[in-house]
Amino acid sequence: MTARATTPTSSTNPGNTTVASPTLFQRAVALLAAFRARPSMRTAPSADRNKEPIAQVLAKYAPFSLSECKSCLEIASGTGQHVAFFAARFSHVTFQPTEYAGGSAGPESPAYGSLKPVFDSIVAHSGGMANVLPPCELDAAATEWTVENMQPPGTRWDAVYACNVCHISPFSVSEGLFAGAGRLLAPDGALFIYGPFMVEGQHTAPSNEAFDQRLREQNPSWGVRDTATLAELAANHGMTMEAREEMPANNFVLVFRKGAGRGSAQ
Ligand SMILES: C[S@@+](CC[C@H](N)C(=O)[O-])C[C@H]1O[C@@H](n2cnc3c(N)ncnc32)[C@H](O)[C@@H]1O
């Protein structure tokens, strides 16, 4: 167990540092901030559409399927809709929302230079929840992630979650995502990524192929990634693909488990 969420007395595995949940004082401050940030609350229609199907898939896999205190680091929290929804669904998991300040202009994410409006939206959705930490900046492509300096050395996460990131960012972001997850996941922790993916070098629908084309026209470093390429990245960082869950609208949830000796679901 690596997270302490709502139960202050929860135990930990030797050698694993816990991710502390917000204190009562922090929650009170966050609740006030959430109230004040309400006018800044952003919503993405896609996040509203996919949050329930994603939650249903997450519920099948540890740490979300368990009942003891766990932790999840979210990469690119966007509007904050997902972290708020999942924190309510999985109350035993402490979530750390993050966002990138670099200004990736995805379809739902207008370019921004400052993270304040982004953090305001995340806080408006999730501030004051017992199991959501304040949002922080995180560049997944960085060789060291900001959270590595915010938590005690040796802190490990039970899950890393990234939704609609790999195709709307340069490949270096996917590389950094797998490297970071490999570094920071607890033994048996898992990386969950959602989005459109190719399987064995093939698009899974003509609409995905057209989407891939549009992405690459918009930014040549973007594009729908292949599950085999991601499985290779995972292997390089001590993870194996545990599951490839088909989702509505030709998307997938891919689950990569830390630790060797598991079957591959490429
Ligand atoms: C389409 S949005 C997805 C946002 C949110 N996860 C959702 O599903 O609504 C793409 C996200 O990728 C993020 N992103 C781009 N480059 C990144 C990087 N280097 N590190 C972390 N996130 C990045 C953007 O900031 C943006 O939030």
Ligand as a Chemical Component Dictionary entry (heavy atoms), coordinates in Angstrom:
data_LIG
# 
_chem_comp.id                   LIG 
_chem_comp.type                 NON-POLYMER 
_chem_comp.pdbx_formal_charge   0 
_chem_comp.three_letter_code    LIG 
# 
loop_
_chem_comp_atom.comp_id 
_chem_comp_atom.atom_id 
_chem_comp_atom.alt_atom_id 
_chem_comp_atom.type_symbol 
_chem_comp_atom.charge 
_chem_comp_atom.model_Cartn_x 
_chem_comp_atom.model_Cartn_y 
_chem_comp_atom.model_Cartn_z 
_chem_comp_atom.pdbx_ordinal 
LIG C1  C1  C 0  -6.603 16.728 -25.552 1  
LIG S1  S1  S 1  -5.883 17.345 -24.115 2  
LIG C2  C2  C 0  -6.425 16.115 -22.934 3  
LIG C3  C3  C 0  -6.746 16.722 -21.600 4  
LIG C4  C4  C 0  -7.449 15.772 -20.622 5  
LIG N1  N1  N 0  -6.589 14.685 -20.229 6  
LIG C5  C5  C 0  -8.734 15.245 -21.203 7  
LIG O1  O1  O 0  -8.790 14.077 -21.578 8  
LIG O2  O2  O -1 -9.687 16.028 -21.314 9  
LIG C6  C6  C 0  -4.161 16.999 -24.368 10 
LIG C7  C7  C 0  -3.346 17.271 -23.138 11 
LIG O3  O3  O 0  -1.994 16.899 -23.362 12 
LIG C8  C8  C 0  -1.227 17.754 -22.544 13 
LIG N2  N2  N 0  0.206  17.735 -22.865 14 
LIG C9  C9  C 0  0.817  18.114 -24.013 15 
LIG N3  N3  N 0  2.142  18.054 -23.869 16 
LIG C10 C10 C 0  2.383  17.595 -22.615 17 
LIG C11 C11 C 0  3.556  17.331 -21.858 18 
LIG N4  N4  N 0  4.781  17.537 -22.374 19 
LIG N5  N5  N 0  3.428  16.894 -20.589 20 
LIG C12 C12 C 0  2.204  16.694 -20.046 21 
LIG N6  N6  N 0  1.057  16.942 -20.710 22 
LIG C13 C13 C 0  1.142  17.388 -21.984 23 
LIG C14 C14 C 0  -1.865 19.116 -22.784 24 
LIG O4  O4  O 0  -1.520 20.044 -21.805 25 
LIG C15 C15 C 0  -3.344 18.743 -22.740 26 
LIG O5  O5  O 0  -3.889 18.852 -21.456 27 
# 
loop_
_chem_comp_bond.comp_id 
_chem_comp_bond.atom_id_1 
_chem_comp_bond.atom_id_2 
_chem_comp_bond.value_order 
_chem_comp_bond.pdbx_ordinal 
LIG C1  S1  SING 1  
LIG S1  C2  SING 2  
LIG S1  C6  SING 3  
LIG C2  C3  SING 4  
LIG C3  C4  SING 5  
LIG C4  N1  SING 6  
LIG C4  C5  SING 7  
LIG C5  O1  DOUB 8  
LIG C5  O2  SING 9  
LIG C6  C7  SING 10 
LIG C7  O3  SING 11 
LIG C7  C15 SING 12 
LIG O3  C8  SING 13 
LIG C8  N2  SING 14 
LIG C8  C14 SING 15 
LIG N2  C9  SING 16 
LIG N2  C13 SING 17 
LIG C9  N3  DOUB 18 
LIG N3  C10 SING 19 
LIG C10 C11 SING 20 
LIG C10 C13 DOUB 21 
LIG C11 N4  SING 22 
LIG C11 N5  DOUB 23 
LIG N5  C12 SING 24 
LIG C12 N6  DOUB 25 
LIG N6  C13 SING 26 
LIG C14 O4  SING 27 
LIG C14 C15 SING 28 
LIG C15 O5  SING 29 
# 
